[in-house]
Amino acid sequence: MTGTQVSTDMGRLAESVAAGLGMRFSEPGQGRFTSAVRRVMVAHRVRTDRLLQQLTWDEDLVRDLVSAVAVGETCFFRGAEQFAFIRDEIIPEIRERRAGSPIRICSIGCSTGEEPYSLAILCAAEGLSDEVQITGFDIRRKALARARDGEYDSWSLRRLPPAFRQRYFIPTGRRFRLRRSIATQVGFHLLDVAAQDVASPDVQGGYDLVLCRNLLVYYEQTSVNRIGRHLFECLSQGGWLITAPVDPLIPKVAPFLTMTTEAGVVYRRAATAEPPSSLNTDAAPDVKPNGTQPRRPNDRRKPPGEIST
């Protein structure tokens, strides 16, 4: 068998793996996807003629394949506009609506923890640590172990304001360890969001804010629809969902209230148990969540990096 034939066979196998996982990849990404499948096969000592069948029962194999394909690049306060929107719009709305009850937040696909810890830092800077419960979910055990460790290099902190680095981290040689007051704000759990429902918080009612960013982009439409419905179901009444600009839009997969903001498209579950037919799932662009007109460009609020310290 020639090298070209081997490459073609592996490409076809990778396509079958993607279909079995409910994932997708663009034409430019096919080589990377195929290489990832080959690496995982070698690590698990799985023959090509057994791979697809083993995917049906071997959860570790599935997790490692998804981990190898997904891009794990992240950093603190990645997506500054969205964090500013959370601080300026979402958190104040939740505090007013819940009237002193804990604010329940989760980060899905949290990787090594930078995103949920960023949320914990944001809430601490706003004096809300005692009012917030934050959970991080990811499919990768190794990533979660690193997240629980709470130690990062300067690259992960590259977008963090210097005052935040000084206040919330302890230098340890060339690395930085989160202070205990922040590290204990976040709990981490294993989750394959394509196959499992998002676990509800301990308190009844669902999450007030869910971040699921840069994850849906890896899945084909059927999986996106299923995940989108799971995300809707895990929201509290009035709860918010934020995805990434690169993620596919999901306004029709569940009765979301959808709005366009300066931070991109944002989704909500209705604050009251209205029947789906009465929900406006196509809210007009430029209408803000509170019904007011959007701010003009010269009225933009400070991004997270400019929070008063």
C-alpha positions as CSV (number, residue, x, y, z in Angstrom):
1,M,0.0,0.0,0.0
2,T,1.4,3.4,-1.0
3,G,1.8,6.4,1.3
4,T,-1.0,8.1,-0.6
5,Q,-3.4,5.2,-0.1
6,V,-2.5,5.2,3.7
7,S,-3.2,8.9,3.9
8,T,-6.5,8.6,2.0
9,D,-7.6,5.7,4.3
10,M,-6.7,7.7,7.4
11,G,-8.6,10.7,6.1
12,R,-11.7,8.5,5.5
13,L,-11.3,7.0,9.0
14,A,-11.0,10.5,10.5
15,E,-14.2,11.5,8.7
16,S,-16.0,8.5,10.2
17,V,-14.6,9.3,13.6
18,A,-15.9,12.9,13.3
19,A,-19.3,11.6,12.3
20,G,-19.3,9.1,15.3
21,L,-18.4,11.9,17.7
22,G,-20.9,14.3,16.2
23,M,-18.1,16.7,15.4
24,R,-17.1,18.5,12.2
25,F,-14.0,20.0,10.7
26,S,-13.4,22.3,7.8
27,E,-11.4,21.3,4.8
28,P,-8.3,23.2,6.0
29,G,-8.6,21.4,9.3
30,Q,-8.8,17.9,7.9
31,G,-5.0,17.3,8.2
32,R,-4.9,18.4,11.8
33,F,-8.0,16.2,12.6
34,T,-6.5,13.2,10.9
35,S,-3.2,13.7,12.7
36,A,-5.0,13.9,16.0
37,V,-6.9,10.7,15.4
38,R,-3.6,8.9,14.5
39,R,-1.9,10.1,17.7
40,V,-4.8,8.9,19.9
41,M,-4.9,5.5,18.1
42,V,-1.2,5.0,18.9
43,A,-1.5,6.1,22.5
44,H,-4.5,3.7,23.0
45,R,-3.0,1.0,20.9
46,V,-6.2,0.7,18.8
47,R,-6.1,-0.8,15.4
48,T,-7.8,1.0,12.5
49,D,-10.4,-1.9,12.1
50,R,-11.4,-1.6,15.8
51,L,-11.4,2.1,16.3
52,L,-15.0,2.9,15.3
53,Q,-16.4,0.0,17.3
54,Q,-14.4,0.9,20.3
55,L,-15.7,4.5,20.2
56,T,-19.2,3.1,21.2
57,W,-18.0,1.9,24.6
58,D,-14.6,3.4,25.5
59,E,-15.3,6.7,27.2
60,D,-11.6,7.4,27.7
61,L,-10.9,7.0,24.0
62,V,-13.8,9.4,23.2
63,R,-12.5,12.0,25.7
64,D,-8.9,11.8,24.3
65,L,-10.1,12.1,20.7
66,V,-12.2,15.2,21.5
67,S,-9.3,16.6,23.6
68,A,-6.8,16.1,20.7
69,V,-9.0,17.8,18.2
70,A,-10.2,20.8,20.2
71,V,-7.9,23.8,20.5
72,G,-7.1,24.3,24.2
73,E,-5.7,27.9,23.8
74,T,-7.1,30.2,26.5
75,C,-6.1,32.9,28.8
76,F,-7.5,35.0,31.6
77,F,-10.2,37.5,30.4
78,R,-10.2,36.1,26.9
79,G,-13.0,38.0,25.1
80,A,-12.8,41.3,27.0
81,E,-16.0,42.7,25.5
82,Q,-18.0,39.7,26.8
83,F,-16.5,40.0,30.3
84,A,-17.3,43.7,30.3
85,F,-20.9,42.9,29.3
86,I,-21.1,40.4,32.1
87,R,-19.9,42.9,34.6
88,D,-22.0,45.9,33.4
89,E,-25.2,44.3,32.3
90,I,-25.6,40.6,33.4
91,I,-24.4,40.6,37.0
92,P,-26.4,43.7,38.0
93,E,-29.6,42.3,36.4
94,I,-29.1,38.9,38.1
95,R,-28.5,40.6,41.5
96,E,-31.6,42.7,41.2
97,R,-33.8,39.8,40.1
98,R,-32.5,37.2,42.6
99,A,-32.6,39.6,45.6
100,G,-29.7,38.3,47.6
101,S,-29.8,34.6,46.5
102,P,-26.6,33.1,45.3
103,I,-25.6,33.8,41.7
104,R,-24.9,30.5,40.0
105,I,-22.5,30.5,37.1
106,C,-20.9,27.7,35.0
107,S,-18.2,27.6,32.4
108,I,-18.5,24.7,29.9
109,G,-15.4,23.7,28.1
110,C,-13.4,25.5,30.8
111,S,-10.1,23.9,29.7
112,T,-7.4,24.6,32.3
113,G,-9.6,27.0,34.3
114,E,-8.7,30.5,33.1
115,E,-12.3,31.3,32.1
116,P,-14.1,30.3,35.4
117,Y,-11.3,31.9,37.4
118,S,-11.7,35.1,35.4
119,L,-15.3,35.1,36.4
120,A,-14.3,34.6,40.1
121,I,-11.8,37.5,39.8
122,L,-14.4,39.7,38.1
123,C,-16.9,39.0,40.9
124,A,-14.3,39.5,43.6
125,A,-13.4,42.9,42.1
126,E,-17.0,43.8,42.3
127,G,-17.3,42.7,45.9
128,L,-19.5,39.7,45.1
129,S,-17.4,36.7,46.2
130,D,-19.9,35.8,49.0
131,E,-22.8,35.9,46.5
132,V,-21.4,33.7,43.7
133,Q,-21.1,29.9,43.0
134,I,-19.0,29.0,40.0
135,T,-18.6,25.6,38.3
136,G,-16.2,24.7,35.5
137,F,-16.9,21.7,33.2
138,D,-14.5,20.1,30.7
139,I,-14.1,16.7,28.9
140,R,-10.3,16.6,29.6
141,R,-9.1,15.1,32.9
142,K,-5.6,16.5,32.6
143,A,-7.0,20.0,31.9
144,L,-9.2,19.8,35.0
145,A,-6.2,18.7,37.1
146,R,-4.3,21.7,36.0
147,A,-7.3,23.9,36.7
148,R,-7.6,22.6,40.2
149,D,-3.9,23.2,40.7
150,G,-4.5,26.9,40.0
151,E,-1.0,27.7,38.8
152,Y,-0.3,29.6,35.6
153,D,2.6,31.0,33.5
154,S,2.8,34.6,32.3
155,W,1.3,33.7,28.9
156,S,-2.0,32.7,30.5
157,L,-2.0,36.1,32.4
158,R,-1.0,38.2,29.4
159,R,-4.4,40.0,29.3
160,L,-4.7,40.4,33.0
161,P,-4.4,43.9,34.4
162,P,-1.2,44.3,36.5
163,A,-3.3,45.3,39.5
164,F,-5.3,42.0,39.3
165,R,-2.1,40.0,38.9
166,Q,-0.7,41.6,42.1
167,R,-4.0,41.3,44.0
168,Y,-5.1,37.8,43.1
169,F,-1.9,35.8,42.3
170,I,1.2,34.8,44.3
171,P,4.5,34.6,42.3
172,T,6.2,31.2,42.5
173,G,9.4,31.4,40.5
174,R,8.4,32.1,36.9
175,R,4.8,31.1,37.5
176,F,1.8,32.5,39.4
177,R,-0.5,30.8,41.8
178,L,-4.0,31.9,42.4
179,R,-4.7,33.1,45.9
180,R,-6.9,30.7,47.9
181,S,-9.7,33.2,48.1
182,I,-10.2,32.9,44.3
183,A,-9.3,29.2,43.9
184,T,-11.9,28.1,46.4
185,Q,-14.6,30.0,44.5
186,V,-14.6,27.5,41.6
187,G,-15.5,23.8,41.5
188,F,-14.5,21.6,38.6
189,H,-16.2,18.5,37.1
190,L,-15.8,16.2,34.2
191,L,-18.4,16.5,31.4
192,D,-18.8,15.4,27.8
193,V,-21.3,18.1,26.8
194,A,-22.1,16.3,23.5
195,A,-23.2,13.1,25.3
196,Q,-24.3,14.3,28.8
197,D,-26.7,16.9,30.2
198,V,-25.1,19.7,32.0
199,A,-25.3,19.0,35.7
200,S,-27.7,21.3,37.6
201,P,-26.3,23.3,40.5
202,D,-26.9,22.0,44.0
203,V,-29.5,24.6,44.5
204,Q,-32.7,24.2,42.6
205,G,-33.4,26.4,39.7
206,G,-30.6,26.1,37.2
207,Y,-27.7,28.5,36.3
208,D,-28.1,32.2,36.1
209,L,-25.2,32.5,33.7
210,V,-23.7,29.9,31.4
211,L,-20.6,30.4,29.3
212,C,-20.1,27.9,26.5
213,R,-17.6,29.6,24.2
214,N,-15.5,28.2,21.4
215,L,-17.0,24.8,21.8
216,L,-20.1,24.5,19.5
217,V,-17.9,25.4,16.5
218,Y,-16.4,21.8,16.7
219,Y,-19.8,20.0,16.3
220,E,-22.1,19.3,13.4
221,Q,-25.6,20.7,13.4
222,T,-27.4,17.7,15.0
223,S,-25.0,17.8,17.9
224,V,-25.3,21.6,18.1
225,N,-29.0,21.4,18.3
226,R,-28.9,18.8,21.1
227,I,-26.3,20.7,23.1
228,G,-28.2,23.9,22.6
229,R,-31.3,22.3,24.1
230,H,-29.3,21.0,27.0
231,L,-27.9,24.5,27.6
232,F,-31.4,26.0,27.6
233,E,-32.6,23.4,30.1
234,C,-29.8,24.1,32.6
235,L,-30.6,27.8,32.7
236,S,-32.7,29.4,35.5
237,Q,-35.7,31.4,34.5
238,G,-34.2,34.6,33.3
239,G,-30.8,33.0,33.0
240,W,-28.2,34.1,30.4
241,L,-26.1,32.1,27.9
242,I,-23.0,33.4,26.2
243,T,-21.3,31.7,23.3
244,A,-18.3,32.8,21.2
245,P,-18.5,34.8,17.9
246,V,-17.1,31.8,16.1
247,D,-19.8,29.4,17.4
248,P,-22.8,28.7,15.3
249,L,-26.0,30.6,16.2
250,I,-28.6,28.6,18.1
251,P,-31.7,30.8,18.4
252,K,-34.1,28.2,17.0
253,V,-33.0,25.1,18.9
254,A,-34.9,26.1,22.0
255,P,-37.1,29.0,23.0
256,F,-34.3,31.4,23.6
257,L,-34.7,35.1,23.8
258,T,-32.0,36.3,21.4
259,M,-30.4,39.7,21.3
260,T,-27.6,41.5,19.6
261,T,-25.3,43.4,21.9
262,E,-21.9,45.2,21.7
263,A,-20.5,41.9,23.0
264,G,-22.1,39.8,20.2
265,V,-25.2,37.6,20.3
266,V,-26.5,36.8,23.8
267,Y,-29.2,34.3,24.7
268,R,-31.6,34.2,27.6
269,R,-34.3,32.0,29.0
270,A,-37.5,33.9,29.7
271,A,-37.8,35.2,33.3
272,T,-41.3,33.6,33.6
273,A,-42.5,30.2,32.5
274,E,-44.1,31.4,29.2
275,P,-45.1,28.9,26.5
276,P,-42.5,28.7,23.7
277,S,-45.0,30.1,21.2
278,S,-45.2,33.5,23.1
279,L,-41.4,34.0,23.2
280,N,-39.7,36.4,20.8
281,T,-36.8,34.3,19.7
282,D,-35.8,36.8,17.0
283,A,-35.4,40.0,19.1
284,A,-34.5,42.8,16.8
285,P,-30.8,43.6,16.5
286,D,-29.6,46.6,18.5
287,V,-32.2,46.1,21.2
288,K,-30.5,45.7,24.5
289,P,-31.6,43.1,27.1
290,N,-33.2,45.8,29.3
291,G,-35.1,47.2,26.4
292,T,-33.1,50.4,26.2
293,Q,-31.3,51.6,23.1
294,P,-27.7,50.5,22.6
295,R,-24.9,52.8,23.7
296,R,-23.2,54.9,21.1
297,P,-19.6,54.2,20.3
298,N,-18.4,57.1,22.4
299,D,-20.4,55.8,25.4
300,R,-18.7,52.5,25.7
301,R,-18.0,51.3,29.2
302,K,-14.6,50.2,30.4
303,P,-13.4,46.7,29.5
304,P,-12.5,44.3,32.4
305,G,-8.9,45.5,32.2
306,E,-9.9,48.9,33.3
307,I,-12.0,48.0,36.4
308,S,-11.2,50.2,39.3
309,T,-8.8,48.5,41.6
